[in-house]
Amino acid sequence: MILEIAQIDLKPGTESDFEAGIARAAEIFREATGCRSFAVRRSIEKPQRYRLLIEWDTLENHTKDFTGSQAWQDYRAMVSPFFEAPPSVEHTELTLQAF
């Protein structure tokens, strides 16, 4: 299982519009091949910063199957107008689950 972490900084004052868009986009991820979970977290210290935490079966499910697809384009259309800059994205794998 791969965890994608996307950090998104928003234009000031667009937080509620982004949250509405990302809530609608959740269904796109629910339908995506290999997508196992989708969560959004907002920073307390920097309230214009959000992190998307998306679990994929494989890296390729995200990078090949999803990115660039029509579903990805639909998702981006819902949320990218609110981005201050392009998201920072990285993929991680579990090293330790202590408790």
C-alpha positions as CSV (number, residue, x, y, z in Angstrom):
1,M,0.0,0.0,0.0
2,I,1.3,3.5,-1.0
3,L,0.3,6.7,0.8
4,E,0.2,9.8,-1.4
5,I,0.6,13.0,0.6
6,A,-0.3,16.1,-1.3
7,Q,0.3,19.5,0.3
8,I,-1.9,22.2,-1.1
9,D,-1.6,25.9,-0.2
10,L,-4.7,27.9,-1.1
11,K,-5.3,31.5,-2.2
12,P,-6.5,33.5,0.9
13,G,-10.3,33.4,1.4
14,T,-10.9,30.4,-0.8
15,E,-10.9,27.8,2.0
16,S,-14.7,27.1,2.0
17,D,-14.9,26.9,-1.8
18,F,-12.0,24.4,-1.8
19,E,-13.6,22.4,1.0
20,A,-16.8,22.2,-1.0
21,G,-14.9,21.2,-4.2
22,I,-12.8,18.5,-2.5
23,A,-15.9,17.0,-0.8
24,R,-17.4,16.6,-4.3
25,A,-14.1,15.2,-5.6
26,A,-14.2,12.5,-3.0
27,E,-16.5,10.4,-5.2
28,I,-14.0,10.6,-8.0
29,F,-11.4,9.0,-5.8
30,R,-13.8,6.4,-4.5
31,E,-14.2,5.2,-8.1
32,A,-10.5,5.3,-9.0
33,T,-8.7,2.0,-9.6
34,G,-6.6,1.0,-6.6
35,C,-7.7,3.9,-4.4
36,R,-8.3,2.6,-0.9
37,S,-8.9,5.7,1.2
38,F,-9.1,9.5,0.8
39,A,-8.7,12.0,3.7
40,V,-8.2,15.7,3.9
41,R,-6.6,17.5,6.8
42,R,-6.3,21.3,7.4
43,S,-3.4,22.8,9.1
44,I,-4.1,24.5,12.4
45,E,-1.0,26.7,12.3
46,K,-1.5,27.6,8.6
47,P,-5.2,27.4,7.9
48,Q,-4.7,28.0,4.1
49,R,-2.7,24.7,4.0
50,Y,-4.3,21.3,3.4
51,R,-3.0,17.8,3.1
52,L,-4.6,15.1,1.1
53,L,-3.8,11.6,2.4
54,I,-4.7,9.1,-0.3
55,E,-4.0,5.4,-0.1
56,W,-3.3,3.5,-3.3
57,D,-2.7,-0.2,-3.8
58,T,0.3,0.6,-6.0
59,L,2.2,3.6,-7.1
60,E,1.1,3.0,-10.6
61,N,-2.5,3.2,-9.7
62,H,-1.9,6.8,-8.9
63,T,0.8,7.8,-11.4
64,K,-0.3,5.8,-14.4
65,D,-4.0,4.9,-14.0
66,F,-5.2,8.1,-12.3
67,T,-3.0,11.0,-13.1
68,G,-3.8,12.5,-16.5
69,S,-7.1,10.5,-16.8
70,Q,-10.5,12.2,-17.3
71,A,-11.3,11.6,-13.6
72,W,-8.1,13.4,-12.7
73,Q,-8.9,16.3,-15.0
74,D,-12.4,16.5,-13.4
75,Y,-10.9,16.5,-9.9
76,R,-8.4,19.2,-10.8
77,A,-11.2,21.4,-12.4
78,M,-13.1,21.3,-9.0
79,V,-10.2,22.4,-6.9
80,S,-7.2,23.9,-8.8
81,P,-8.7,27.4,-9.1
82,F,-8.1,27.8,-5.4
83,F,-4.5,26.7,-5.4
84,E,-1.9,29.4,-4.5
85,A,0.8,27.2,-6.3
86,P,1.0,23.7,-7.6
87,P,0.6,21.0,-4.9
88,S,3.7,19.3,-3.5
89,V,3.2,15.5,-3.8
90,E,5.1,12.6,-2.4
91,H,4.5,8.9,-2.1
92,T,5.4,7.0,1.1
93,E,5.4,3.4,2.2
94,L,4.8,2.1,5.7
95,T,8.0,1.4,7.6
96,L,6.6,0.9,11.1
97,Q,3.2,0.7,12.6
98,A,4.0,0.9,16.3
99,F,0.5,1.1,17.7
